[in-house]
Amino acid sequence: MKKIILASVMTVFTTGVFAQNAALDSQLKDAQCKTAADEITKAEKATLDAKKSLKSATWVKLADAQLEMANNCGKDSLASQKAYNTYKKALEVEAGGKGTKDIEAALTGTKLYTGLMQQGAGFYNLKNYKSALSLFKLATVVNAKDTTASLYAGIVAQQAQEFGDAKTYFSKFIEQGGKDVAVFYGLSELYKNDKETAKAVEILKKGIQVNPSDKDLQSSLINAYLSGGMMAEAIDNMKQLIAATPNTPANAKNLAENIKNLGTLYENEAEEYAKKARPIESEIGNIAKEKLEVEKDLSAAEQRKAAQEEELKRLTDKLKKDPKTAAATKANIASVNQMIASATTEVDVLKKKIEKLTAASQSSAAKDAELKTLKAKESELKELAANNYKKALEIDGNNYDANYNLAVFYFNQAVVVKSGVDKMDMKTYNEKGKAIEEQVCGTFNQSKVYFDKCKSLKPDDQDLVGNMESLKGVLEQCAKRK
């Protein structure tokens, strides 16, 4: 999964304050840390006093000291979290008294927020994602409107593989008005991985609304539709995108790419129909093939039986005409009768097989109709794909994928027709096979035009080189037939 990594931004929170610390005189820094530590020790003792612990000011002093440690010393990496919890304790002790507003202000103040973000970034840079996430989460509570804390919480949660938290804080970032493309993409991927396609689509649509010119989000939306089996939605979305893109020189490449992508979607949908057609086609073809083979076996068995019956007739005549060899003839007659009986059984078995296969063939009439519908839809979609590739090339003749896809389209089209010619018997081939082969060779030559263009654009593409070698062999065979 693609992760959103913004470490360079996070370092603002660490390098800013610690660069300042580095510039301080070492003695001054030590003095600040000692002062903060002394204040914390003093304040902690006060919280242990039975009377003083009942005053919110006692807890506020401890929280202030802890926050001072977090922001200016850095020796206690969890001082900001401790300060937050201590301010909460002060609020609890105040119980709605006069100091409530001041404590609440501290709990939502810039100093506490900065301390949490600063120390959270420190943990992040040390790859302690669990502690970093805890502090960033608190920062989102302290400043509920700030997108930075939500963004960082989401990033760290994703890297810690706390995907539930990642969803929560990326969503919060978006709700707060965040527009970062990577967040919309990352959040949609989280939902896609959890098979929540509808939610992934919703997030991407929001992303496109605030980033209407971003092509990656548009592509991600189409991929989300495809991964959720929503082909119709993917095609409709691509059509809308094409319709919204003016055909100007500045937009030419993008428009051609989108039209090519629409062609690819049609081709993908055609493949779905092809997948449904293959098992039906195989079943119907297997029945026809098996029936043909059994019919051949039956013909051979009947011919053997007829020959054996002729032999029986000859032997019977011989028995009448030549009594001297009667014993041998009778033995031969018995043997032939056995062969005739065996042949009769074989013929009966084969006839029953043919009856069953004929019945199966007749019962598959509905499947045959379904197959024709599926094949027709597949063919229609492939033609739509090819037409869109051609449209793309009218706008940008150097679109490699459109050229390549058209080359493959014509090559495969020729292969399918050629396979039909190869199945013809000699009589049919002599009647119309040669003419069809000429058309097939013409289609292969159409394929070559687009492959040649591809070679001029990407001469080292290995897939292209292999396909062109195959095509070269086919065209050499075509040349020999002339």
N, C-alpha and C positions, 0 to 999 in steps of 0.2 A: 504494500500500500504506500502511496506517496505521502510523505510526511511534510508538515509545514515546519521549516526550521528558520527561526529568526534570531539566532544567537547574537548576531551583530547588533541587533536592536536592543536585546536584553543587556548587553554590556554597558549601555548608556547608564543604567542604574548602578553599576558597580564602578566603572571607570570614573564616572563623574565625581562621586564622593571620595573614592579612595585615591584618585589623582590629587584631589585637594589635600587629603591626609598626607600623601607622600611629600607634598610641598611644605607641610608644617615642620617645624623644628621637632626633632625626635623627643626632646624633653617635654615640649608642649603637648605632644600626643600622649605621652606617658602620663602626663598630669591630668589630661582629660579623662583617660581611662581610669586613673586612680580616683578622680573625683566622682565619676559615675558609679564605680564599684563601691565607694564609701557611702554614697547616697543610697544605693540599693541596700547595703548592709544595715544602715541606720533605719531605713523605711521598713525593712523586713522585721526588725526588732519591734518597731512600733505596732506592726500588725499582730504581733504576738501578745501585746498588752491587752488585758481584758477590756479596759475602758476605751483605749484609743482604737481598737479594732472595730468598735461600733460606730466610728465616724468615717464617712466616705472620704474625707480629706486625707486620712491616713493611707488609704488605698490609692488615691489619686497621686500622692507623692511617690509611692512605690512605682506606679505605672509610668510617671514622668521620668523617674530615674532609669527605669528599664528602657524607655524609648530613647533617652539620651545615650545610653550604652549602644543601642541598635544603630543610631544615626551617626554618632561621632566617634565611636571606639571600635566596634566590630568584633570584640573578643568573644562575646556571647552571640553565637549565630542564630539563636532562637529568642533573643531579647525582645524583638518586635511582637512575636506571638505571645510571650509572657506579658508584655505591656497590654495587649488587647484583652487577654483574660483578666488582668488586674483591673482594667477600666470597667469591665463587665461586673466584676465583684464590687467595685465602688458604686456602680449603678444599682446593684442589688441592695447594698447597705443603705444607700440614699433613699430608696423606696419611695420615689416621687417627691422628694423634698426640694428645697430651693436650688440645690446644686445639680439637679437632674440635667438641666439644659447644658450646663458647662461640660458635664461628663459625656453627654451624648455628642456634643460638639467635638470633644477629644476623640471619641470613638469613630467619628466620620471625618476627622481632620486630615490635613495634608501630611503632617508629620508622621502620623501612624501609618498612613497609606504608603508614604515613601519608605519608611522603615521596613514594612512587609515586602514591598516590591524589591527593595535593595537586597534584603537578605534572601528572598526567594531566588533572585537572579544569581546570588552567590552559590546557593545549593545547585541551581541548574548548571552553572559552569563546572561544578564538581561532579556532575552527572548523578547527583543525589535527587532523583526526580520525585521520590515520595515526599521528602521534606519540602522541596520547591513547590510541589502541587499544594501542599497544606497551606503554605504561606500565601500563594497566589489566590487560593480560594478565599482566605480571610480578606485579602485586599479587595476582592469583588464585593464583599459585604461592607467593608469600610467605605468604599466609593462605588455605589451601585450603578452609577451612570457611566463610569469610565470603561472604555472598550479595551484598553491595554491589558488590564488585569484579567479580563475574560479571555482575551486572545492568548495570553501566556499560560493561563490555567488549561486552556484547551490543548495548546501545543505540548505542554509537559505531560498532561494526562495521556495524550496519544503516544508519546514516546515511552511512557511508563506502562503502556498497554492497558490503561484504565479507560477502556473505550466508552463506557457509560458516562464517565465524567467528561471525556472529550466531547461527546455529543452535547452534554448539558451546557458546557461553557462556550463551545463554538456557536451553539444556538443562541446563547445569551449575547454573544458578540454581535450576531446578526440582528437580534431584537433591539440592541442598543444603537443600531444604525451603522455598524461596521460594514465596510465595502470590500475588504481584501478578497481578491479572487481565489487565492489559495484556500481560504477558510471555506468558501462555498464548495470548492472542489473536494477538500478533505472531508468535510462533513457528509457530503453526498456519498463518498466512497465508504465511509463508516456504515451508512445505512445500506448501501449496496451489499457490503460484506455480510450484513445481517439479514439479507434477503428482503429488506424493506424498500422495495423499488419505488413504490408510490411516494414515500417520504423523500427518497433521494431525488426523484423528479421534482418534487415541490421545492426543495432547497436549490436545485439548479435553476429553476425558473425564477426564483427570487434573486439569485445571483445575476442572471441575465438582465433582469429589470434594472438593477443598479449598475451593471457593467454591460450595456447593450452591444458594445463593439468587440467584446472579448470572444475570439473564435474558439478558444479551448473550452469555455463553458458550453458553447453551442455544441461542440463535438461530444462533450461529456454527457449532455442531455440526450443526444441521439444514442450514445452507447448505453445509457441507463435504460432507455426504452427497449433497446435490443436485448440487454441482459434480462429484462423482465418479460421478454416475449411479446413486447408491444410494438410490433412491426408497423401497424397502421399509423400509430401515433408518431413513430419515428419519421415515416414518409411524410405525414402531414406537416410535422414541424419543419422538415427540410424544405418542403414546398413554400411554407410561409417565409422562411429565411431567404429563399431565392426571390420570391415576390417582393420582399422588402429591400432587395439590393439593386440599386440602379445600374444599368449597363453603361458604365462610363469607363474611360481608359484607366482611371484611378482604381476602379473596382473590378477590372477585368479578370485578374488572376483569382481573386476571391470568389467571384461569381462563377467562373469556370470550375473552380474546385468544388463549390457547393453543388453545381449541376452534375458534376462527375460523381459526387457522393450520393446524390439521389439515384443515379444509375446503379451504383453499387448496392444501395438498399433494395432496388427492384431485383437485382441479381440475387441478393441474399434471400428475398422472399420467394423467388423462383426456385431456389434450392430447397426451400421448405416443402414446396409442392412436389419437387422431384423425390424427396425423401419419402413422402407419402405414397408416391406412385411406384417406387421400386419394388416393395414387397408384393404388391398386387400384380405388377408386370411379371415378376419372377414366378409367382404362383400360376398365372395363366400360361406363361411360356413353358413352365415345367410340365403342366398337364398336356399341352399340345405336343411337346417333345416326346413325352413318355408314350402318348397315344400313337404317334408316328412310329416309334421304335417297336411297340407291340404289334402294330399292323404289319410291319416288315417281318417280324417273327412269325406272325400268323400265316402270312403268305408263304414263307419258307416251309413252315410245318405242313401246310396244305399241299404244297408241291411234293414234299417227301411222301406224304400219305398217298397222293395220286400215283407217284412212281411205284410205291410198294403195292398198290392195288393192281397196277399194270403187270407187275411181276407176279402177283398171285394168279392173275388171269392166264399168263403165259405158262406158269407151272401147272395149273389145272388142265390146260389143253395138252401139255406134255404127258401128264399122267394118263390121259385117255389114249394118246397115240403111241406111247412107249411103255407098255406094261413091264418090260424087263428092268427098267430103272425106277419102278414104282416106289420101292422102299426109300431110296435117296430123295426122290421127288417129294414124297410125303413129309419127310423130315424138313426139307426146304420150305414146303407149304406151311408147316407148323411154325417155323421160325419167322416167316413173312407175316403170318397172322398175328404173331406177338408184336412185331414192329408196327403193324397197322393199328392194333389195339392201343399201343403206346402213343402213336401219332394222333389217334382219335382223341385220347385223353388230353394230349398237349393242345390240340386244336380247341377243344372245349374250354380248357382253362384260359387260353388266350382270348377266346371270344367273350368270356365272362369279364376278363380284365378290360377289354374294349368297351363293353357295356357300361362298366363302372366309370371309366374315364370319359365316355360320352356323356353320361349323366352329370359327372363333375364339371365338364365343359359347359353343359347347358345351364347348370346351376350358377356358373360364374358369369352369366350374361350381365347381371346387375353390376358385378365387379368390373366387367369390361366397360360398361357405361361410365362407371366412376373413374376408371383409368383414363378414358378418353377426356373426361372433364378436367382431371388433374394435369394431363399432358398439355391440353389446350391452354390452361391457365399458366403453366410453366413457360410455354412458348410465348404467350402474350407478354409476360413479365420480362422475359429475356429481350424481346423486341423493344420494350420500353427502356430497358437498361441500355441497349445499343443506341437507341435514339438520343438518350441523354448524353452518352459519351460523345456522340457526333455534335450535339449542341455545344457541349463544353469545348470541343476543338474548334468550332466556328468562332468562339470568343478568344480562346487561347490555344493555338495550334501546338504549343510546346508542352501542354499538360501531359506529363509522362504517363500517369496512371490511366488517363482516358485512352491514350494511344495503345498502351499495353492491354487494357481490358478489351478494346475492340479487336485487337489482333487475336487474343485468345477466343473471343466470341466467334469470329469467323473460322478459326482453326477447328474449334469444337463442333461447330455447325457442319463443317465439311466431313469431319470424322463420323458423325452420326449418319449422314447420308451415305457415306462410303460403306459403313457397316451393313446397311440395307442392301447395297449392290453385292457385297460379298456373300450374302445369304441367298442370292438368286440362283435358280437352276440354270443350266446352259441355255435352254430355250428362251426363258425370260430375259436372260442377259443379252442374248443375241438380238432380241426384239427391242429392248430399251436400255439395257445396262450401259452400253458404250456411251450413249448420249448423256446419261446421268453422270457418268464418270467425268465427262468433259466439263459439266457444270461444277462438279466437285473440285476439279483442278482449278477452275476459275475462282472458286471460293477460297481455296488455299492461297492463291495469288493475292486475293484481297487481304488476307491475313498478313502476307509478307510486306505489303505497303506500310502497315502500321508497325510491324516489328522493325522494319528498316528505320522508321522515324525514331523509334525507341533507341535503337543503336546509335543514332546520331546524337541523342540526348544523354544516354548513359551507356557508353560502349563497354564498360567493365562489369555491368550487372550480370551476375552468374546465372540467375534464373533465365534471363533473356538469352544468354549465350546457349544454354541447353535447349531452350525451345526453338531457337533458330536453327540449331543443328538438326533437330527432328524435322522441322519444316523443310530444310534443304533436301533431306532424303526423300521426303514425300514428293517434292517438286521434280526431283530427278526421275522418279517413277512416272510422273505425269508426262515428262518430256519423251520418255521411251515409247509411250502409247501413241504418240502422234505419227 
